[in-house]
């Protein structure tokens, strides 16, 4: 309530708007969060984080066209923040725009934090297209980087016909886990 009053009385206060918007997102009140972020854009129209957060809100509201627009604006402001490209790839995958999804996932590989997830989504893309060998190649890369993705892949229906082909490399210098 205090943040809402602060943002209402001082709408130019960027930090309060960001904090309120993120709090609303945490509470899954995405429509209200989008309103807060939209209002903040009046004072910071070239802010990457505002557009990125709006993309997240619209994605969660299933307004994929608006989400795509927001992620594209975020990516145009700072092309080196690859999270927007990754999210654009996911939206393109949902919309069955496979060539576009592939380009976005390829670009998001530049961020080491997104590398495993990008390979995983790329593998999903090839599995959907029926290109089994390429799907396995990218899935194995994803699992090699982030071994926890093996469990996710085993549960993912898109990999049901190829999961028996997954090969996981083992790093010998790490502690053995059960």
MIDRENTI-320337 format. One line per 8 residues: number of its first residue (from 1); their letters; for each residue y, x, z of N, C-alpha, C. Coordinates in steps of 0.1 Angstrom, whole numbers. Layout:
N
NUM	A	Y X Z Y X Z Y X Z | ... .
This chain:
178
1	XXXXXXXX	-12 8 0 0 0 0 13 9 0 | 12 19 8 24 28 9 26 35 -5 | 16 39 -12 18 45 -25 23 35 -35 | 18 23 -34 23 12 -43 38 9 -41 | 42 9 -28 56 7 -26 65 18 -31 | 60 31 -28 67 42 -33 69 43 -48 | 58 40 -55 59 40 -70 68 28 -75 | 67 17 -68 76 6 -72 90 9 -70 .
9	XXXXXXXX	94 16 -58 107 19 -55 113 31 -62 | 104 41 -65 107 53 -72 98 56 -83 | 99 48 -94 89 49 -105 89 63 -112 | 99 71 -110 100 84 -117 92 94 -109 | 87 91 -97 80 100 -89 65 102 -94 | 64 113 -103 52 115 -110 40 117 -101 | 41 125 -91 29 128 -82 24 116 -75 | 33 107 -71 29 95 -65 22 86 -75 .
17	XXXXXXXX	27 85 -87 20 77 -97 6 82 -101 | 5 96 -102 -8 101 -104 -18 98 -93 | -13 100 -81 -22 98 -69 -26 83 -68 | -17 74 -70 -20 60 -70 -30 56 -81 | -27 61 -93 -36 58 -105 -50 63 -102 | -51 75 -97 -64 81 -94 -71 73 -83 | -64 69 -73 -69 61 -62 -75 48 -67 | -67 41 -76 -71 29 -82 -84 31 -90 .
25	XXXXXXXX	-84 42 -98 -97 45 -105 -109 46 -96 | -107 53 -85 -118 55 -76 -123 42 -70 | -114 32 -69 -117 19 -65 -122 10 -76 | -123 16 -88 -127 9 -100 -117 -3 -104 | -105 -1 -101 -94 -11 -105 -87 -5 -117 | -94 -4 -128 -89 3 -140 -77 -3 -146 | -77 -16 -146 -65 -23 -153 -52 -20 -145 | -53 -20 -132 -41 -16 -124 -38 -2 -126 .
33	XXXXXXXX	-48 7 -126 -46 21 -128 -39 24 -141 | -43 17 -152 -37 18 -165 -23 15 -165 | -19 4 -158 -5 0 -156 3 11 -150 | -2 17 -139 5 27 -132 7 39 -142 | -3 44 -149 -2 55 -158 7 52 -169 | 7 40 -175 16 36 -186 30 36 -181 | 33 31 -169 47 32 -163 51 46 -162 | 42 55 -158 46 69 -156 49 76 -169 .
41	XXXXXXXX	44 71 -180 46 77 -193 61 76 -197 | 68 66 -191 82 64 -195 90 76 -190 | 85 83 -179 92 94 -173 87 108 -178 | 74 108 -182 68 120 -187 59 117 -200 | 66 114 -211 59 109 -223 50 120 -230 | 51 132 -226 43 143 -232 33 149 -222 | 29 141 -212 20 146 -202 5 144 -206 | -2 155 -207 -16 154 -211 -24 146 -201 .
49	XXXXXXXX	-22 148 -188 -30 142 -178 -29 127 -178 | -17 122 -181 -15 107 -181 -23 101 -193 | -22 107 -205 -29 102 -216 -44 103 -214 | -49 114 -208 -63 116 -205 -68 105 -195 | -60 103 -185 -64 93 -175 -64 79 -180 | -54 77 -189 -54 64 -196 -67 62 -205 | -71 73 -211 -83 72 -219 -95 69 -210 | -96 74 -199 -107 71 -189 -106 56 -185 .
57	XXXXXXXX	-94 52 -182 -92 37 -178 -97 28 -189 | -92 31 -201 -95 22 -212 -110 23 -216 | -116 34 -214 -131 36 -216 -138 27 -207 | -134 27 -194 -141 19 -184 -138 4 -186 | -127 1 -192 -124 -13 -195 -130 -18 -208 | -138 -9 -215 -145 -11 -227 -135 -14 -239 | -123 -9 -238 -113 -10 -249 -114 4 -256 | -124 6 -264 -127 19 -270 -116 24 -280 .
65	XXXXXXXX	-109 14 -287 -99 18 -296 -87 24 -288 | -83 17 -277 -72 23 -269 -76 36 -263 | -88 37 -258 -93 49 -252 -92 61 -262 | -97 58 -274 -96 68 -285 -82 72 -287 | -73 63 -288 -59 66 -290 -53 75 -279 | -57 72 -267 -52 80 -256 -57 94 -256 | -70 95 -258 -77 108 -259 -71 117 -270 | -68 110 -282 -62 117 -293 -48 122 -290 .
73	XXXXXXXX	-41 114 -283 -27 118 -279 -28 130 -269 | -38 129 -260 -39 140 -250 -43 153 -257 | -52 152 -267 -57 163 -274 -46 169 -283 | -37 161 -288 -26 166 -296 -15 173 -288 | -14 169 -275 -5 176 -266 -10 190 -262 | -22 190 -259 -28 203 -255 -42 204 -261 | -43 211 -272 -56 212 -279 -66 221 -273 | -62 228 -262 -71 237 -255 -78 230 -243 .
81	XXXXXXXX	-74 218 -240 -81 211 -229 -91 202 -236 | -103 207 -235 -114 202 -244 -121 189 -238 | -117 184 -226 -123 172 -221 -120 160 -230 | -108 160 -235 -104 149 -244 -113 149 -257 | -115 161 -262 -124 162 -274 -138 157 -271 | -143 161 -259 -157 156 -255 -157 141 -254 | -147 135 -248 -147 121 -246 -145 114 -260 | -138 120 -269 -137 114 -282 -150 115 -289 .
89	XXXXXXXX	-158 125 -287 -171 126 -292 -180 115 -287 | -179 112 -274 -187 102 -268 -184 88 -274 | -171 86 -276 -166 73 -282 -171 72 -297 | -170 83 -304 -175 83 -318 -190 81 -319 | -197 86 -309 -212 84 -309 -215 69 -306 | -207 63 -297 -209 48 -294 -206 40 -307 | -196 44 -314 -192 37 -326 -200 41 -339 | -210 49 -337 -219 54 -347 -211 62 -358 .
97	XXXXXXXX	-200 68 -354 -193 77 -364 -198 91 -361 | -210 94 -366 -218 106 -363 -211 119 -367 | -205 119 -379 -199 132 -384 -187 135 -375 | -179 125 -371 -168 127 -362 -173 131 -348 | -183 125 -343 -188 129 -330 -193 143 -330 | -199 147 -341 -204 161 -341 -192 171 -341 | -182 168 -348 -170 177 -348 -164 178 -334 | -162 166 -327 -157 166 -314 -165 174 -304 .
105	XXXXXXXX	-179 172 -305 -187 180 -296 -187 195 -299 | -186 198 -311 -185 212 -315 -172 218 -309 | -161 211 -310 -148 216 -304 -149 217 -289 | -156 208 -283 -156 208 -268 -165 219 -262 | -172 226 -271 -181 237 -267 -172 249 -262 | -159 249 -265 -150 260 -261 -148 260 -246 | -151 249 -240 -149 248 -225 -163 251 -219 | -164 262 -212 -177 265 -206 -182 255 -196 .
113	XXXXXXXX	-173 247 -190 -177 237 -180 -183 225 -188 | -179 223 -200 -185 212 -208 -196 216 -217 | -199 229 -218 -209 234 -228 -222 227 -227 | -228 226 -215 -242 220 -214 -241 205 -218 | -231 198 -213 -230 184 -216 -227 182 -231 | -219 191 -237 -217 190 -252 -230 191 -260 | -238 201 -256 -251 203 -263 -260 191 -261 | -259 186 -249 -268 174 -245 -264 162 -254 .
121	XXXXXXXX	-251 160 -255 -246 148 -264 -249 151 -279 | -248 164 -282 -251 168 -296 -266 165 -299 | -274 168 -289 -289 165 -290 -291 150 -292 | -284 142 -284 -286 128 -285 -282 123 -299 | -271 129 -304 -267 125 -318 -278 128 -328 | -284 140 -327 -294 143 -337 -307 135 -335 | -310 131 -322 -322 123 -319 -319 109 -325 | -307 104 -324 -304 91 -330 -305 91 -345 .
129	XXXXXXXX	-301 102 -351 -302 104 -366 -316 107 -371 | -325 109 -361 -339 112 -365 -342 126 -369 | -332 135 -366 -334 149 -369 -340 156 -356 | -353 155 -355 -360 159 -343 -358 174 -339 | -360 182 -349 -360 197 -346 -346 201 -341 | -336 196 -348 -322 199 -343 -319 193 -330 | -324 181 -327 -322 175 -314 -329 184 -303 | -341 188 -306 -348 197 -296 -340 210 -294 .
137	XXXXXXXX	-335 216 -305 -328 228 -304 -316 227 -294 | -308 217 -296 -296 215 -288 -300 210 -274 | -310 202 -273 -314 198 -259 -319 210 -251 | -327 219 -257 -331 231 -250 -320 240 -246 | -309 241 -255 -297 249 -251 -290 242 -239 | -289 229 -239 -283 222 -228 -290 225 -215 | -304 224 -215 -312 225 -204 -312 240 -199 | -311 249 -208 -311 263 -205 -298 266 -197 .
145	XXXXXXXX	-287 260 -201 -274 262 -194 -274 255 -180 | -279 242 -181 -279 234 -169 -292 227 -167 | -301 234 -159 -315 229 -158 -317 214 -153 | -306 209 -146 -307 196 -141 -307 185 -152 | -303 189 -164 -303 180 -175 -317 177 -180 | -327 184 -176 -341 181 -179 -345 167 -173 | -341 165 -161 -344 152 -155 -337 141 -162 | -325 143 -166 -317 133 -173 -323 130 -187 .
153	XXXXXXXX	-328 141 -193 -334 139 -207 -347 131 -206 | -354 134 -195 -367 127 -194 -365 112 -191 | -354 108 -186 -351 94 -184 -343 87 -196 | -338 95 -204 -330 91 -216 -339 85 -227 | -338 73 -230 -347 66 -239 -345 72 -253 | -334 78 -256 -332 83 -270 -341 95 -272 | -346 102 -262 -355 113 -263 -369 110 -261 | -373 97 -260 -386 93 -256 -397 99 -266 .
161	XXXXXXXX	-394 99 -279 -404 104 -288 -404 119 -290 | -395 126 -284 -395 141 -285 -395 149 -272 | -396 142 -261 -395 149 -248 -407 158 -246 | -418 155 -252 -430 164 -251 -428 177 -258 | -417 178 -266 -414 191 -273 -404 199 -266 | -399 195 -255 -388 202 -248 -395 215 -242 | -388 226 -245 -393 239 -239 -381 244 -231 | -384 248 -219 -374 253 -210 -376 267 -207 .
169	XXXXXXXX	-366 276 -209 -367 290 -206 -365 291 -191 | -372 301 -185 -371 303 -171 -363 317 -168 | -354 317 -159 -347 329 -155 -355 335 -144 | -360 347 -146 -369 353 -136 -361 359 -124 | -348 361 -125 -341 367 -114 -336 357 -104 | -338 344 -106 -334 333 -97 -345 330 -87 | -342 324 -76 -352 319 -67 -360 309 -73 | -373 309 -70 -382 298 -75 -380 286 -67 .
177	XX	-379 275 -75 -378 261 -68 -390 254 -71 | -394 244 -62 -406 236 -64 -404 227 -76 .
